[in-house]
Amino acid sequence: MSDSILFLAVALPVCLAIVVISASYFVKGAVAIATRLSVPEFIVGSVIVAIGTSAPEVAINVSAVLDNAGDIVISNIIGSNIVNVGLGIGIAGMLLKFEKARPEYTKTVILGGLGALALLANTLFTSNDGIASMTLPFALLLLLAFAYFMYRSLTSSTMEEEDEEFDTSIPLVLAGIMVVGGAAAMAIFSDFAVGYAVTLSQYMGIPEAVIGATVIAAGGSLPEVSSCIAAARIKRPNLILGNIAGSQIFNIFGILGLSGLIGSFTYATHLWMDVAILIAMTVILLLCMNSAAPRRFTGPLLIASYAAYAAYLVFIAL
């Protein structure tokens, strides 16, 4: 029964749903602790919320490395970033109007783009017979860049003029339990999710890269997309940009670096196209953040970009 397609088709989304619910509690606990300590909104969005909402990707990728599923590692990271930008900011852009971005948000998005460029270069230069490699030196380079981002974020941010609107009614002890319990649940059920996804892809003849960039990436990105929609409803564009920009940094530099530190792995060279699409979407996002003309169409532009990526995935799967 456990090896049947029916079981796998049911078990995979159930596990992803539990991961997302666990992430929600993790984020609520983390934000409650942060806001009680009067942390600036840039830190709450680009560090606290970004790390919290990216936690599913951490657990999923660690499990994927241990299962030697390198295609899922890369496609999950890149697919999650594309979902974050295309659907997270895209849907939010349909609900509110973005103003010109503050410099710290622009710099964070640029850094995320540079990380994608570095991954593209690694994919192309380490390719051999259609297989690219994630090596320890490159993983360490990513982690050093992530450490620098964290240091700069924590030492250079100041309180903004906007009043915080997060729920601070959660007791600190309960918030701590939510953080620890949420992290534990994500780790356990993401491990199941990766195993089921790999087996399901083998049963159905679907490439691991497609499974990682669609089912797993979309499931792991639901916290980011949900938080963007929630922030849009209360008219908090800075929190939206901070969440997505910080998640981009955390995914590429932090999670991918950690994955390579756990163990070197290989992945399909053709994933360079996914990375290139992410770079293109990052450029579109930067234009929307800093130029008046495209900013009026932020939502449609980013959603259309994601639709093009989804069409590309369908094409290569056929």
C-alpha positions as CSV (number, residue, x, y, z in Angstrom):
1,M,0.0,0.0,0.0
2,S,2.8,2.4,0.9
3,D,4.3,2.0,-2.5
4,S,1.1,2.6,-4.5
5,I,0.6,5.7,-6.6
6,L,-2.7,6.4,-4.8
7,F,-1.1,6.4,-1.4
8,L,1.8,8.6,-2.6
9,A,-0.6,11.0,-4.3
10,V,-2.5,11.5,-1.1
11,A,0.4,11.4,1.3
12,L,2.5,14.0,-0.5
13,P,0.0,16.9,-0.3
14,V,-0.9,15.9,3.3
15,C,2.7,16.1,4.4
16,L,3.2,19.5,2.5
17,A,0.1,20.8,4.2
18,I,1.4,19.9,7.6
19,V,4.7,21.5,6.8
20,V,2.9,24.7,5.8
21,I,0.7,24.7,8.9
22,S,3.8,24.2,11.1
23,A,5.5,27.0,9.3
24,S,2.6,29.3,10.1
25,Y,2.9,28.6,13.8
26,F,6.7,29.0,13.5
27,V,6.2,32.5,11.9
28,K,3.6,33.6,14.4
29,G,5.8,32.7,17.3
30,A,8.9,34.3,15.8
31,V,7.1,37.5,14.9
32,A,5.5,37.7,18.4
33,I,9.0,37.5,20.0
34,A,10.5,40.0,17.6
35,T,7.8,42.6,17.9
36,R,7.9,42.4,21.7
37,L,11.5,43.3,21.4
38,S,10.8,46.3,19.1
39,V,12.7,45.0,16.2
40,P,12.6,47.3,13.0
41,E,10.2,46.3,10.2
42,F,13.1,45.7,7.8
43,I,14.5,43.0,10.2
44,V,11.0,41.6,10.9
45,G,10.3,41.3,7.1
46,S,13.7,40.4,5.6
47,V,15.1,38.4,8.4
48,I,12.6,37.1,10.9
49,V,9.6,36.5,8.7
50,A,11.8,35.5,5.7
51,I,13.7,32.9,7.6
52,G,10.5,31.6,9.2
53,T,8.6,31.3,6.0
54,S,11.6,29.7,4.3
55,A,11.9,27.1,7.0
56,P,10.1,24.4,4.9
57,E,12.7,24.8,2.2
58,V,15.5,24.2,4.8
59,A,13.9,21.0,6.0
60,I,13.0,19.8,2.5
61,N,16.5,20.4,1.1
62,V,18.3,18.8,4.0
63,S,16.2,15.7,3.5
64,A,16.8,15.9,-0.3
65,V,20.6,16.0,0.2
66,L,20.5,13.1,2.5
67,D,18.4,11.2,-0.1
68,N,20.9,12.2,-2.8
69,A,18.2,14.0,-4.8
70,G,20.2,16.9,-6.1
71,D,17.7,17.9,-8.7
72,I,15.1,18.4,-6.0
73,V,17.5,20.5,-4.0
74,I,18.2,23.0,-6.8
75,S,14.7,23.0,-8.4
76,N,13.1,23.5,-5.0
77,I,15.3,26.6,-4.2
78,I,14.9,28.1,-7.7
79,G,11.2,27.2,-8.0
80,S,10.5,28.6,-4.5
81,N,12.1,31.9,-5.4
82,I,10.2,32.1,-8.7
83,V,6.9,31.3,-6.9
84,N,7.8,34.0,-4.2
85,V,8.4,36.7,-6.8
86,G,5.8,35.7,-9.4
87,L,2.9,34.9,-7.1
88,G,3.9,36.4,-3.7
89,I,4.6,40.0,-4.9
90,G,2.5,39.5,-8.1
91,I,-0.7,38.8,-6.2
92,A,0.1,41.5,-3.6
93,G,0.6,43.9,-6.6
94,M,-3.0,43.2,-7.6
95,L,-4.2,44.2,-4.1
96,L,-2.2,47.4,-3.4
97,K,0.0,50.0,-5.0
98,F,3.7,49.8,-4.4
99,E,5.7,53.0,-4.0
100,K,9.4,53.4,-4.9
101,A,11.3,50.9,-2.7
102,R,13.5,52.0,0.1
103,P,17.3,51.5,-0.6
104,E,17.7,48.6,1.8
105,Y,15.1,46.5,-0.1
106,T,16.6,47.3,-3.5
107,K,20.1,46.2,-2.2
108,T,18.7,43.0,-0.8
109,V,16.9,42.1,-4.1
110,I,20.2,42.9,-6.0
111,L,22.1,40.6,-3.7
112,G,19.6,37.8,-4.3
113,G,20.1,38.3,-8.1
114,L,23.8,38.1,-7.7
115,G,23.3,34.8,-5.8
116,A,21.3,33.5,-8.8
117,L,24.1,34.6,-11.2
118,A,26.6,32.8,-9.0
119,L,24.5,29.6,-9.2
120,L,24.2,30.0,-12.9
121,A,27.9,30.3,-13.3
122,N,28.5,27.3,-11.1
123,T,26.0,25.2,-13.1
124,L,27.6,26.0,-16.4
125,F,31.3,25.8,-15.4
126,T,31.0,22.5,-13.4
127,S,28.9,20.8,-16.0
128,N,30.1,17.5,-17.3
129,D,28.0,15.3,-19.6
130,G,24.8,17.1,-18.5
131,I,25.6,16.9,-14.8
132,A,26.6,19.9,-12.6
133,S,28.1,19.8,-9.1
134,M,27.6,21.6,-5.9
135,T,31.0,21.5,-4.2
136,L,32.1,22.4,-0.6
137,P,34.1,25.6,-1.7
138,F,31.0,27.0,-3.5
139,A,28.8,26.1,-0.5
140,L,31.1,27.9,1.9
141,L,31.2,31.0,-0.4
142,L,27.4,31.1,-0.3
143,L,27.3,30.8,3.5
144,L,29.9,33.6,3.9
145,A,27.8,35.9,1.8
146,F,24.7,35.0,3.8
147,A,26.6,35.7,7.1
148,Y,27.6,39.1,5.7
149,F,24.0,39.9,4.8
150,M,22.8,38.9,8.2
151,Y,25.5,41.0,9.9
152,R,24.8,44.1,7.7
153,S,21.0,43.7,8.3
154,L,21.3,43.4,12.0
155,T,23.8,46.3,12.5
156,S,22.5,48.9,10.0
157,S,18.7,48.8,10.4
158,T,16.8,51.5,12.3
159,M,13.2,51.8,13.4
160,E,11.0,53.0,10.6
161,E,8.2,55.6,10.8
162,E,5.5,53.0,10.5
163,D,3.8,51.6,13.5
164,E,4.1,47.9,13.9
165,E,0.7,46.1,13.5
166,F,1.7,42.5,14.4
167,D,-0.1,40.5,17.1
168,T,1.8,40.9,20.3
169,S,-0.8,39.1,22.5
170,I,0.9,35.8,22.3
171,P,2.9,35.1,25.6
172,L,6.6,34.7,25.1
173,V,6.6,31.2,26.5
174,L,3.9,30.1,24.1
175,A,5.7,31.9,21.2
176,G,8.8,29.9,22.0
177,I,6.9,26.6,22.0
178,M,5.4,27.6,18.6
179,V,8.8,28.2,17.2
180,V,10.4,25.0,18.5
181,G,7.3,22.8,17.8
182,G,6.8,24.3,14.3
183,A,10.5,23.7,13.4
184,A,10.3,20.1,14.6
185,A,7.1,19.3,12.7
186,M,8.5,20.8,9.5
187,A,11.7,18.7,9.8
188,I,9.8,15.5,10.3
189,F,7.1,15.9,7.6
190,S,9.3,17.5,5.0
191,D,11.5,14.3,5.2
192,F,8.4,12.3,4.4
193,A,7.4,14.7,1.6
194,V,10.8,14.4,-0.2
195,G,10.7,10.6,0.0
196,Y,7.2,10.5,-1.4
197,A,8.0,13.0,-4.1
198,V,11.0,11.1,-5.4
199,T,9.1,7.8,-5.4
200,L,6.1,9.4,-7.1
201,S,8.3,10.9,-9.8
202,Q,9.9,7.5,-10.5
203,Y,6.5,5.8,-10.7
204,M,5.1,8.4,-13.2
205,G,8.3,9.0,-15.1
206,I,8.3,12.7,-14.2
207,P,11.8,14.3,-13.8
208,E,12.7,15.0,-10.2
209,A,13.5,18.6,-11.3
210,V,9.8,19.1,-12.4
211,I,8.5,17.7,-9.1
212,G,10.8,19.9,-7.1
213,A,10.0,23.1,-9.0
214,T,6.2,22.6,-8.9
215,V,4.7,20.5,-6.1
216,I,7.5,20.9,-3.6
217,A,8.4,24.5,-4.4
218,A,4.8,25.7,-4.5
219,G,4.0,23.8,-1.2
220,G,7.1,25.2,0.5
221,S,6.4,28.7,-0.7
222,L,2.8,28.9,0.5
223,P,3.9,30.6,3.8
224,E,5.6,33.4,1.8
225,V,2.6,33.9,-0.6
226,S,0.2,33.8,2.3
227,S,2.2,36.4,4.3
228,C,2.4,38.6,1.3
229,I,-1.4,38.5,0.8
230,A,-1.9,39.2,4.5
231,A,0.5,42.2,4.4
232,A,-1.2,43.5,1.3
233,R,-4.6,43.5,3.1
234,I,-3.2,45.8,5.8
235,K,-1.3,47.9,3.2
236,R,2.2,47.0,4.3
237,P,4.3,46.9,1.1
238,N,7.6,47.1,2.9
239,L,6.8,43.9,4.8
240,I,6.0,42.2,1.5
241,L,9.2,43.3,-0.2
242,G,11.3,42.5,2.9
243,N,9.7,39.0,3.2
244,I,10.3,38.1,-0.4
245,A,13.8,39.8,-0.7
246,G,14.9,38.2,2.5
247,S,13.6,34.8,1.4
248,Q,15.5,35.0,-1.8
249,I,18.7,35.6,0.1
250,F,18.0,32.9,2.7
251,N,17.1,30.3,0.0
252,I,20.0,30.8,-2.3
253,F,22.8,31.7,0.1
254,G,21.6,30.2,3.4
255,I,19.7,27.0,2.4
256,L,21.7,26.1,-0.7
257,G,25.0,26.8,1.1
258,L,23.9,24.6,4.1
259,S,22.8,21.9,1.6
260,G,26.3,21.9,0.1
261,L,27.9,21.9,3.5
262,I,26.0,18.8,4.5
263,G,27.3,17.0,1.5
264,S,28.4,17.6,-2.1
265,F,25.8,16.6,-4.7
266,T,25.1,16.7,-8.4
267,Y,22.2,18.0,-10.4
268,A,21.0,18.3,-14.0
269,T,22.7,21.0,-16.0
270,H,19.5,21.9,-17.8
271,L,18.4,23.6,-14.6
272,W,20.4,26.5,-15.8
273,M,17.3,27.6,-17.6
274,D,15.3,27.8,-14.4
275,V,18.0,29.9,-12.9
276,A,18.1,32.2,-15.9
277,I,14.3,32.6,-15.6
278,L,14.7,33.6,-11.9
279,I,17.4,36.2,-12.9
280,A,15.0,37.6,-15.5
281,M,12.2,37.9,-13.0
282,T,14.5,39.5,-10.5
283,V,15.3,42.2,-13.1
284,I,11.6,42.7,-13.7
285,L,11.1,43.1,-9.9
286,L,13.9,45.6,-9.6
287,L,12.3,47.7,-12.5
288,C,9.0,47.6,-10.7
289,M,10.5,48.6,-7.4
290,N,12.4,51.6,-8.8
291,S,10.7,52.8,-12.0
292,A,7.3,54.5,-12.1
293,A,6.1,53.1,-15.5
294,P,6.5,49.4,-14.8
295,R,5.5,49.8,-11.1
296,R,1.9,50.5,-12.2
297,F,1.8,46.9,-13.7
298,T,3.8,45.1,-10.9
299,G,1.1,42.5,-10.3
300,P,0.3,41.6,-14.0
301,L,4.0,41.6,-15.0
302,L,5.1,39.3,-12.2
303,I,2.1,36.9,-12.5
304,A,2.6,36.7,-16.3
305,S,6.3,35.9,-15.7
306,Y,5.3,33.0,-13.4
307,A,2.8,31.8,-16.0
308,A,5.5,31.7,-18.6
309,Y,7.7,29.6,-16.2
310,A,4.8,27.2,-15.5
311,A,4.3,26.9,-19.3
312,Y,8.0,26.1,-19.7
313,L,7.8,23.3,-17.0
314,V,4.8,21.8,-18.8
315,F,6.7,21.9,-22.1
316,I,9.8,20.1,-20.8
317,A,7.7,17.5,-19.0
318,L,5.9,16.5,-22.2
